[in-house]
Amino acid sequence: MVFKEGTFKGEPPEHFDGPHPAWLEAAVADALSLAGDVDASDVRVTCKGTRIILTGSVGSAAEAERASAIAASLKDVTEVDSRLSWL
């Protein structure tokens, strides 16, 4: 998995009205790494607003579907754009 550094540290700014993208990316990446039925070692998680984008590769179409379902199940995720490929 590829993790990105958060863009700010400490308390969120006053005008901030949603989950920080880095926090949401980390939550999805954590959930994927804990899933026993998905090899997420080549999956990259990025976030635009509350939309999660999954790129990279997994072992099968079933793993890609499972990865999307895991990401979609997390609080604050409103959409999942799966661009995963498999061999």
Backbone hydrogen bonds, N-H to C=O, Kabsch-Sander energy under -0.5 kcal/mol:
donor,donor_aa,acceptor,acceptor_aa,energy
2,V,43,V,-0.8
3,F,1,M,-0.5
16,F,13,P,-1.6
23,W,20,H,-0.6
24,L,20,H,-2.3
25,E,21,P,-2.9
26,A,22,A,-2.2
27,A,23,W,-2.1
28,V,24,L,-2.3
29,A,25,E,-2.7
30,D,26,A,-2.6
31,A,27,A,-2.2
32,L,28,V,-2.5
33,S,29,A,-2.2
34,L,30,D,-1.6
35,A,31,A,-1.0
38,V,35,A,-1.0
40,A,38,V,-1.1
43,V,40,A,-1.7
44,R,55,T,-3.2
45,V,2,V,-0.6
46,T,44,R,-0.5
46,T,53,I,-2.2
48,K,51,R,-2.7
50,T,48,K,-0.6
51,R,48,K,-1.9
52,I,50,T,-0.5
52,I,79,E,-2.8
53,I,46,T,-3.0
54,L,52,I,-0.5
54,L,81,D,-2.3
55,T,44,R,-2.2
55,T,53,I,-0.5
56,G,83,R,-0.6
57,S,42,D,-1.3
58,V,85,S,-2.4
64,A,60,S,-1.9
65,E,61,A,-2.3
66,R,62,A,-2.3
67,A,63,E,-2.8
68,S,64,A,-2.0
69,A,65,E,-2.2
70,I,66,R,-2.6
71,A,67,A,-2.3
72,A,68,S,-2.5
73,S,69,A,-1.4
74,L,70,I,-0.5
74,L,71,A,-1.2
77,V,74,L,-1.6
78,T,50,T,-2.3
78,T,76,D,-0.6
79,E,50,T,-1.1
81,D,52,I,-3.3
82,S,80,V,-0.7
83,R,54,L,-3.2
83,R,81,D,-0.7
85,S,56,G,-2.3
87,L,58,V,-0.7
